[in-house]
Amino acid sequence: MNLSKFAAFAAVSGALVSVALPAAAQQKLVPAQSEIAFTSRQMGVPVDGKFKKFDAQVTFDPKKADASKIAFTVDLGSVSLGASETEAEVVKPEWFDTKAFPQATFQSTTVKAVGGGKFEVAGKLAIKGASKDVVVPVTIAQAGPTTTATGAFTIKRLDYKIGDGDWKDTSMVADAVQIKFKLALTGVAPL
């Protein structure tokens, strides 16, 4: 094959590959439209909080859920409870111990489609040096270029050593904490 035929062959091959393999869309978190919140109970009364700083790394194709990867990090020091005294308390060693453990992380191990825009995301949630398996139900909705993933799941705070010492007493602060999230993403393929 002479050089000009090789160049023509390479150009045609490159064009065919680019048509056959569409470029993967860049998936990005839209922080202004996203939220990670929680509800705990103190002496039977619900206490709502949220985290102001978090990030997600997502490779998600609704039609190939099993090949998807989802990870997020939460800055535990960005906790917002509506009271500065409480926020100053929860970053201490008995609670989040943000000096030693500044972030909570989640890394998916499997993503499974369960129908109707619903998925089950299994993975490892790590908080304060403890890592536990969790299964998170997620509902996906799409509007224009934005895909919104919402869900809620419950953890036991003592599994993660949140509320050590005198705070282990679950009659004061309940062990169960509900985590709620809404993650707005761009670049996700249609459902």
TAURKA-V748448 format. One record per backbone hydrogen bond with DSSP energy under -1.0 kcal/mol. NH is the residue of the N-H (numbers start at 0). CO is the residue of the C=O. If there is no record, write none. Layout:
NH/CO ; NH/CO
This chain:
5/1 ; 6/2 ; 7/3 ; 8/4 ; 9/5 ; 10/6 ; 11/7 ; 12/8 ; 13/9 ; 14/10 ; 15/11 ; 16/12 ; 17/13 ; 18/14 ; 19/15 ; 20/16 ; 27/185 ; 29/183 ; 32/29 ; 33/30 ; 34/181 ; 36/179 ; 37/48 ; 38/177 ; 39/46 ; 41/44 ; 42/171 ; 44/41 ; 46/39 ; 48/37 ; 49/79 ; 50/35 ; 51/77 ; 54/72 ; 56/70 ; 58/68 ; 63/60 ; 66/63 ; 67/64 ; 68/58 ; 70/56 ; 71/105 ; 72/54 ; 73/103 ; 74/52 ; 75/101 ; 77/74 ; 78/75 ; 79/49 ; 86/82 ; 87/83 ; 88/84 ; 89/85 ; 91/88 ; 94/91 ; 95/89 ; 96/91 ; 97/90 ; 100/96 ; 103/73 ; 104/125 ; 105/71 ; 106/123 ; 107/69 ; 108/121 ; 109/121 ; 111/119 ; 113/117 ; 117/114 ; 118/137 ; 119/111 ; 120/135 ; 121/109 ; 122/133 ; 123/106 ; 124/131 ; 125/104 ; 126/129 ; 129/126 ; 131/124 ; 133/122 ; 135/120 ; 137/118 ; 138/149 ; 139/116 ; 140/147 ; 142/145 ; 145/142 ; 146/184 ; 147/140 ; 148/182 ; 149/138 ; 150/180 ; 152/178 ; 154/176 ; 156/174 ; 158/155 ; 159/156 ; 160/157 ; 161/156 ; 162/93 ; 163/93 ; 166/163 ; 167/164 ; 168/165 ; 171/168 ; 172/168 ; 173/40 ; 176/154 ; 177/38 ; 178/152 ; 179/36 ; 180/150 ; 181/34 ; 182/148 ; 184/146 ; 185/27
